[in-house]
């Protein structure tokens, strides 16, 4: 039997091989990404502290998250207040890492106080509806700022960090940086 190979059949076989290789690499990368955790940012940095705080919140370790608050903030906000102020986050089904992404945007330093800026993106599935926005991408995002100061050799939060939404009212008490405390979010 005589087989005739044309240029188009060789081209088609080449494309098929490339597609199989790309699919195999994609499956391998997806498997490795899902099976392992992302590495933490360096310990002993403001960014690393924010990262560890958010991981503690995500894992439901409220005590460890509370320990990232500065002594002055802990004086103003007991552990029970802290636990109550993050309950909204824990009660929603948004702790799934596939539904929430936090991206580091940058840091700013002013007189020893560091602001770490992040972008929080939430992913949601909206059922199709005639009332849905025409370009709903299934996500929403917003910025948050974490304010930290080096205290006793550790970077600790001097203002209530997200997802903490409130603390007992403290009127006229300046923050450790000397500036008036920010209004709770």
Short mmCIF file of the C-alpha atoms (twelve columns), coordinates in Angstrom:
data_MODEL
# 
_entry.id   MODEL 
# 
loop_
_atom_site.group_PDB 
_atom_site.id 
_atom_site.type_symbol 
_atom_site.label_atom_id 
_atom_site.label_alt_id 
_atom_site.label_comp_id 
_atom_site.label_asym_id 
_atom_site.label_seq_id 
_atom_site.Cartn_x 
_atom_site.Cartn_y 
_atom_site.Cartn_z 
_atom_site.pdbx_PDB_model_num 
ATOM 1   C CA . UNK A 1   0.000   0.000  0.000  1 
ATOM 2   C CA . UNK A 2   1.338   3.396  -0.925 1 
ATOM 3   C CA . UNK A 3   0.807   6.323  1.455  1 
ATOM 4   C CA . UNK A 4   0.947   9.805  0.174  1 
ATOM 5   C CA . UNK A 5   1.906   12.414 2.725  1 
ATOM 6   C CA . UNK A 6   1.019   15.897 1.825  1 
ATOM 7   C CA . UNK A 7   2.259   19.104 3.413  1 
ATOM 8   C CA . UNK A 8   -1.152  19.710 4.969  1 
ATOM 9   C CA . UNK A 9   -1.217  16.305 6.691  1 
ATOM 10  C CA . UNK A 10  2.284   16.889 8.123  1 
ATOM 11  C CA . UNK A 11  1.198   20.333 9.289  1 
ATOM 12  C CA . UNK A 12  -1.919  18.886 10.911 1 
ATOM 13  C CA . UNK A 13  0.137   16.201 12.700 1 
ATOM 14  C CA . UNK A 14  2.534   18.905 13.956 1 
ATOM 15  C CA . UNK A 15  -0.343  20.978 15.331 1 
ATOM 16  C CA . UNK A 16  -1.774  17.919 17.075 1 
ATOM 17  C CA . UNK A 17  1.587   17.197 18.735 1 
ATOM 18  C CA . UNK A 18  1.873   20.822 19.918 1 
ATOM 19  C CA . UNK A 19  -1.679  20.747 21.339 1 
ATOM 20  C CA . UNK A 20  -0.941  17.524 23.242 1 
ATOM 21  C CA . UNK A 21  2.293   18.988 24.684 1 
ATOM 22  C CA . UNK A 22  0.592   22.248 25.732 1 
ATOM 23  C CA . UNK A 23  -2.261  20.315 27.356 1 
ATOM 24  C CA . UNK A 24  0.167   18.069 29.252 1 
ATOM 25  C CA . UNK A 25  2.155   21.062 30.516 1 
ATOM 26  C CA . UNK A 26  -1.063  22.855 31.515 1 
ATOM 27  C CA . UNK A 27  -2.355  19.865 33.467 1 
ATOM 28  C CA . UNK A 28  1.009   19.448 35.209 1 
ATOM 29  C CA . UNK A 29  1.209   23.126 36.190 1 
ATOM 30  C CA . UNK A 30  -2.395  23.132 37.405 1 
ATOM 31  C CA . UNK A 31  -1.789  20.008 39.482 1 
ATOM 32  C CA . UNK A 32  1.356   21.414 41.073 1 
ATOM 33  C CA . UNK A 33  -0.276  24.786 41.750 1 
ATOM 34  C CA . UNK A 34  -3.333  23.250 43.396 1 
ATOM 35  C CA . UNK A 35  -1.423  20.687 45.421 1 
ATOM 36  C CA . UNK A 36  1.018   23.119 47.032 1 
ATOM 37  C CA . UNK A 37  0.647   26.338 48.916 1 
ATOM 38  C CA . UNK A 38  2.093   29.586 47.704 1 
ATOM 39  C CA . UNK A 39  5.248   30.522 49.590 1 
ATOM 40  C CA . UNK A 40  4.849   33.111 52.325 1 
ATOM 41  C CA . UNK A 41  6.414   36.525 51.916 1 
ATOM 42  C CA . UNK A 42  9.621   36.977 53.965 1 
ATOM 43  C CA . UNK A 43  9.196   36.888 57.731 1 
ATOM 44  C CA . UNK A 44  10.240  40.045 59.576 1 
ATOM 45  C CA . UNK A 45  8.839   42.366 56.898 1 
ATOM 46  C CA . UNK A 46  5.607   44.378 56.922 1 
ATOM 47  C CA . UNK A 47  4.446   42.514 53.805 1 
ATOM 48  C CA . UNK A 48  5.233   39.149 55.422 1 
ATOM 49  C CA . UNK A 49  3.278   40.148 58.522 1 
ATOM 50  C CA . UNK A 50  0.230   41.079 56.435 1 
ATOM 51  C CA . UNK A 51  0.523   37.781 54.559 1 
ATOM 52  C CA . UNK A 52  0.760   35.719 57.776 1 
ATOM 53  C CA . UNK A 53  -2.154  37.645 59.315 1 
ATOM 54  C CA . UNK A 54  -4.361  36.930 56.294 1 
ATOM 55  C CA . UNK A 55  -3.360  33.246 56.264 1 
ATOM 56  C CA . UNK A 56  -4.263  32.999 59.971 1 
ATOM 57  C CA . UNK A 57  -7.670  34.591 59.255 1 
ATOM 58  C CA . UNK A 58  -8.228  32.277 56.282 1 
ATOM 59  C CA . UNK A 59  -7.376  29.214 58.364 1 
ATOM 60  C CA . UNK A 60  -9.656  30.326 61.205 1 
ATOM 61  C CA . UNK A 61  -6.764  30.834 63.648 1 
ATOM 62  C CA . UNK A 62  -8.158  33.966 65.303 1 
ATOM 63  C CA . UNK A 63  -5.733  33.832 68.246 1 
ATOM 64  C CA . UNK A 64  -2.688  33.909 65.965 1 
ATOM 65  C CA . UNK A 65  -4.249  36.735 63.923 1 
ATOM 66  C CA . UNK A 66  -4.965  38.697 67.112 1 
ATOM 67  C CA . UNK A 67  -1.314  38.400 68.135 1 
ATOM 68  C CA . UNK A 68  -0.375  40.546 65.117 1 
ATOM 69  C CA . UNK A 69  -2.111  43.564 66.717 1 
ATOM 70  C CA . UNK A 70  0.138   46.064 68.505 1 
ATOM 71  C CA . UNK A 71  -0.057  46.215 72.314 1 
ATOM 72  C CA . UNK A 72  -1.852  49.599 72.105 1 
ATOM 73  C CA . UNK A 73  -4.413  48.185 69.674 1 
ATOM 74  C CA . UNK A 74  -4.877  45.108 71.897 1 
ATOM 75  C CA . UNK A 75  -5.419  47.457 74.873 1 
ATOM 76  C CA . UNK A 76  -8.228  49.130 72.908 1 
ATOM 77  C CA . UNK A 77  -9.628  45.916 71.463 1 
ATOM 78  C CA . UNK A 78  -9.880  42.751 73.512 1 
ATOM 79  C CA . UNK A 79  -9.696  39.355 71.890 1 
ATOM 80  C CA . UNK A 80  -13.497 39.060 72.200 1 
ATOM 81  C CA . UNK A 81  -13.974 42.370 70.366 1 
ATOM 82  C CA . UNK A 82  -11.536 41.239 67.684 1 
ATOM 83  C CA . UNK A 83  -13.332 37.917 67.269 1 
ATOM 84  C CA . UNK A 84  -16.704 39.690 66.975 1 
ATOM 85  C CA . UNK A 85  -15.385 42.264 64.500 1 
ATOM 86  C CA . UNK A 86  -14.218 39.589 62.040 1 
ATOM 87  C CA . UNK A 87  -17.280 37.382 62.439 1 
ATOM 88  C CA . UNK A 88  -18.835 38.907 59.277 1 
ATOM 89  C CA . UNK A 89  -15.903 37.528 57.299 1 
ATOM 90  C CA . UNK A 90  -16.008 34.089 58.881 1 
ATOM 91  C CA . UNK A 91  -19.781 33.765 58.459 1 
ATOM 92  C CA . UNK A 92  -19.663 34.446 54.745 1 
ATOM 93  C CA . UNK A 93  -18.544 31.698 52.453 1 
ATOM 94  C CA . UNK A 94  -15.668 33.816 51.144 1 
ATOM 95  C CA . UNK A 95  -12.761 32.150 52.917 1 
ATOM 96  C CA . UNK A 96  -12.433 29.701 50.040 1 
ATOM 97  C CA . UNK A 97  -9.080  30.660 48.449 1 
ATOM 98  C CA . UNK A 98  -10.624 30.076 45.035 1 
ATOM 99  C CA . UNK A 99  -13.149 32.861 45.743 1 
ATOM 100 C CA . UNK A 100 -10.746 35.488 47.098 1 
ATOM 101 C CA . UNK A 101 -7.410  36.838 45.897 1 
ATOM 102 C CA . UNK A 102 -5.223  39.401 47.685 1 
ATOM 103 C CA . UNK A 103 -2.550  41.123 45.615 1 
ATOM 104 C CA . UNK A 104 0.247   43.221 47.072 1 
ATOM 105 C CA . UNK A 105 0.245   46.657 45.425 1 
ATOM 106 C CA . UNK A 106 3.012   48.385 47.357 1 
ATOM 107 C CA . UNK A 107 4.271   49.883 50.589 1 
ATOM 108 C CA . UNK A 108 4.818   53.403 51.848 1 
ATOM 109 C CA . UNK A 109 6.922   54.354 54.854 1 
ATOM 110 C CA . UNK A 110 6.454   57.522 56.912 1 
ATOM 111 C CA . UNK A 111 8.310   58.087 60.203 1 
ATOM 112 C CA . UNK A 112 8.679   54.371 60.942 1 
ATOM 113 C CA . UNK A 113 5.046   53.579 60.170 1 
ATOM 114 C CA . UNK A 114 4.512   51.404 57.088 1 
ATOM 115 C CA . UNK A 115 1.337   51.253 55.025 1 
ATOM 116 C CA . UNK A 116 1.000   48.054 53.001 1 
ATOM 117 C CA . UNK A 117 -1.476  48.474 50.140 1 
ATOM 118 C CA . UNK A 118 -3.277  45.428 48.742 1 
ATOM 119 C CA . UNK A 119 -6.039  44.791 46.215 1 
ATOM 120 C CA . UNK A 120 -8.713  42.344 47.305 1 
ATOM 121 C CA . UNK A 121 -10.575 40.612 44.504 1 
ATOM 122 C CA . UNK A 122 -13.644 38.496 45.174 1 
ATOM 123 C CA . UNK A 123 -14.932 36.084 42.588 1 
ATOM 124 C CA . UNK A 124 -18.593 35.218 42.425 1 
ATOM 125 C CA . UNK A 125 -20.848 33.264 40.165 1 
ATOM 126 C CA . UNK A 126 -23.951 35.121 39.160 1 
ATOM 127 C CA . UNK A 127 -26.757 33.186 37.533 1 
ATOM 128 C CA . UNK A 128 -27.732 34.676 34.181 1 
ATOM 129 C CA . UNK A 129 -30.497 37.196 34.570 1 
ATOM 130 C CA . UNK A 130 -32.044 39.865 32.378 1 
ATOM 131 C CA . UNK A 131 -31.160 42.303 35.180 1 
ATOM 132 C CA . UNK A 132 -27.434 41.394 35.302 1 
ATOM 133 C CA . UNK A 133 -25.020 44.014 34.051 1 
ATOM 134 C CA . UNK A 134 -24.029 43.245 30.473 1 
ATOM 135 C CA . UNK A 135 -20.315 43.099 31.248 1 
ATOM 136 C CA . UNK A 136 -20.361 41.419 34.649 1 
ATOM 137 C CA . UNK A 137 -17.002 39.711 34.925 1 
ATOM 138 C CA . UNK A 138 -17.991 37.737 38.006 1 
ATOM 139 C CA . UNK A 139 -15.560 39.605 40.234 1 
ATOM 140 C CA . UNK A 140 -15.217 42.762 42.249 1 
ATOM 141 C CA . UNK A 141 -12.129 44.322 43.740 1 
ATOM 142 C CA . UNK A 142 -11.155 47.120 46.071 1 
ATOM 143 C CA . UNK A 143 -8.087  48.396 47.848 1 
ATOM 144 C CA . UNK A 144 -7.220  48.015 51.515 1 
ATOM 145 C CA . UNK A 145 -4.401  49.492 53.561 1 
ATOM 146 C CA . UNK A 146 -2.663  47.796 56.483 1 
ATOM 147 C CA . UNK A 147 -0.743  50.110 58.840 1 
ATOM 148 C CA . UNK A 148 2.138   48.569 60.788 1 
ATOM 149 C CA . UNK A 149 4.945   49.689 63.056 1 
ATOM 150 C CA . UNK A 150 7.996   47.883 64.406 1 
ATOM 151 C CA . UNK A 151 7.200   47.047 68.035 1 
ATOM 152 C CA . UNK A 152 9.508   44.963 70.226 1 
ATOM 153 C CA . UNK A 153 11.265  43.587 67.132 1 
ATOM 154 C CA . UNK A 154 8.063   42.638 65.266 1 
ATOM 155 C CA . UNK A 155 5.935   44.373 62.658 1 
ATOM 156 C CA . UNK A 156 2.499   44.787 64.254 1 
ATOM 157 C CA . UNK A 157 -0.738  46.485 63.180 1 
ATOM 158 C CA . UNK A 158 -1.335  49.904 64.751 1 
ATOM 159 C CA . UNK A 159 -4.714  50.417 63.040 1 
ATOM 160 C CA . UNK A 160 -7.494  47.816 62.776 1 
ATOM 161 C CA . UNK A 161 -6.546  45.563 59.836 1 
ATOM 162 C CA . UNK A 162 -8.991  44.196 57.272 1 
ATOM 163 C CA . UNK A 163 -11.223 42.203 57.747 1 
ATOM 164 C CA . UNK A 164 -11.531 43.720 61.223 1 
ATOM 165 C CA . UNK A 165 -14.330 46.253 60.803 1 
ATOM 166 C CA . UNK A 166 -14.629 47.948 64.172 1 
ATOM 167 C CA . UNK A 167 -13.160 48.370 67.586 1 
ATOM 168 C CA . UNK A 168 -14.356 50.045 70.755 1 
ATOM 169 C CA . UNK A 169 -14.395 53.820 70.359 1 
ATOM 170 C CA . UNK A 170 -11.192 55.496 71.418 1 
ATOM 171 C CA . UNK A 171 -11.561 59.248 71.245 1 
ATOM 172 C CA . UNK A 172 -8.522  61.501 71.197 1 
ATOM 173 C CA . UNK A 173 -5.972  58.754 71.824 1 
ATOM 174 C CA . UNK A 174 -3.076  59.235 69.381 1 
ATOM 175 C CA . UNK A 175 -1.543  56.315 67.534 1 
ATOM 176 C CA . UNK A 176 2.041   55.335 68.329 1 
ATOM 177 C CA . UNK A 177 3.196   57.311 65.261 1 
ATOM 178 C CA . UNK A 178 1.918   60.503 66.882 1 
ATOM 179 C CA . UNK A 179 -0.873  61.025 64.353 1 
ATOM 180 C CA . UNK A 180 -4.541  60.774 65.322 1 
ATOM 181 C CA . UNK A 181 -5.891  57.280 64.840 1 
ATOM 182 C CA . UNK A 182 -7.795  56.624 61.666 1 
ATOM 183 C CA . UNK A 183 -11.532 56.276 61.821 1 
ATOM 184 C CA . UNK A 184 -12.500 52.570 61.814 1 
ATOM 185 C CA . UNK A 185 -13.617 51.362 58.396 1 
# 
